[in-house]
Amino acid sequence: MKQVKIFAHRGASRYAPENTLPAFALAAEQGADGIELDVHLTRDGRLAVIHDETLDRTTDGTGRVGEHTLTELQALCAGNGMPGFASARIPALEEVLDQVRPTGMFVNIELKTSILWYPGIEEKTIELVHKMGMADRVIYSSFNHYSIERVRGLDPQAETAYLYSDIICDVERYAAAHGVNGLHPGLWNIKMPGFLKTYLDSGLAVRVWTVNEEEDLRRLMQAGADVITNDPALAVRVRRSLAD
């Protein structure tokens, strides 16, 4: 059985505030092979790591991310109401890559362009990844498949993946026809009969989100799919048990 990879969804977000440096550090400590994170463009053209288009859910701020400068964003608390994390802040993508670089972990960068398409976000992200020497450890994904097409045009060697939550006919053929390397289906997609086998048989990388229950983790790992999880500690334990 191939060694499946475990990606920490927004870091080890079951234990620390999502998309913060503490969550990414904890993912490394818990043994994740990679992290998944979300990138928006700030008002002053910087790359900020936060999931929502607005600040209200995970910070003590309000309004859209893109209406603030990075300095303004980093003055907010991003503790997401979790005790013990009052000092957590919205990190710049550069800060995350700098922290992750020594760990050897992979980084799945989700470009948050499915609701707001930030002009130039693909170029800025690729430029930073190359500047940080991380091109061989980064996967670009998005629900906006035109954004992934833009990435491929800018960097034909980049590893890319389509994120999707709806049921797309022949999605594996569609991805392959566009030169995309991977599929990132929602957990409910692969629970439909035959879909997981079809995806795995396509030869594309398959990384399923968001997989937090032991039963689902075990089933996917036994099949050979990578997982994106809020609980990398649990996923590592499941993987270890399957190897014994």
PyMOL commands that set and color helices and strands:
alter all, ss='L'
color gray80, all
select helices_A, chain A and resi 21-30+65-67+70-73+93-103+121-131+135-137+145-154+171-177+187-190+195-201+214-223+232-243
alter helices_A, ss='H'
color red, helices_A
select strands_A, chain A and resi 6-9+34-41+47-49+106-111+138-142+159-164+182-185+205-208+226-229
alter strands_A, ss='S'
color yellow, strands_A
deselect
rebuild
show_as cartoon
